[in-house]
């Protein structure tokens, strides 16, 4: 059975949504990142990058959320586009766009606005500008199609949903209202039973929520160099 190493943050939620949509059996394994469990030797054997999510499937290990989505889609044969070179090219392009654009720029926008020890106007402007630009590209694509790849709901829409949930924290509470096509997709996915189940996984565990000194030590280990 698949073991799914989970924390209730955008990237693991993408994987949770896929597993629930596909009806694939899995064992949920909590990784409390604010307690530093992602840095444990046992977890680093699974994901040497020390990030959630990750999965094991027998003797197969996959880390990085978009790699996991692609693995699960190919394993199950579900939520993939038409099996043509053109359709696969579009799928890979948009999936990697979320992986290399939406996720990193959104994460850095959140960090410099809400977590950095000092407010850096240049960094905040840089990352919020790029996050806004990337989300606008998604909105423009969804202005042309019901879903990211056309008329069919796929793993790419699940990847988008995971980060769209964080949009108010990335770009402010009014950001979704400026992206009407993305909001349409987000609202539709939110109403799906699988999305509600994915959202409900957090309640199965007592994750640490406080961003206290202990949590900062585990979440932002680079700060130790500043104190040295």
Protein Blocks (a to p, Z undefined) as FASTA:
>chain_A
ZZddddddfklmmmmmmmmmnopacddddddfknopmmgmklmmmmmnopacdddehjac
cehjklmmmmmmmmnopaiacddfklmmmmmmmmmmmmmmmmmmmmmmmmmmmmpmbdcf
klmmmmmmmmmmmmmmmmmmmmmpmblnljaccfklmmmmmmmmmmmmmnojklmmmmmm
lmmmmmmmmmpmklmmmmmmmmmpccdfbdcfklmmmmmmmlmmmmZZ
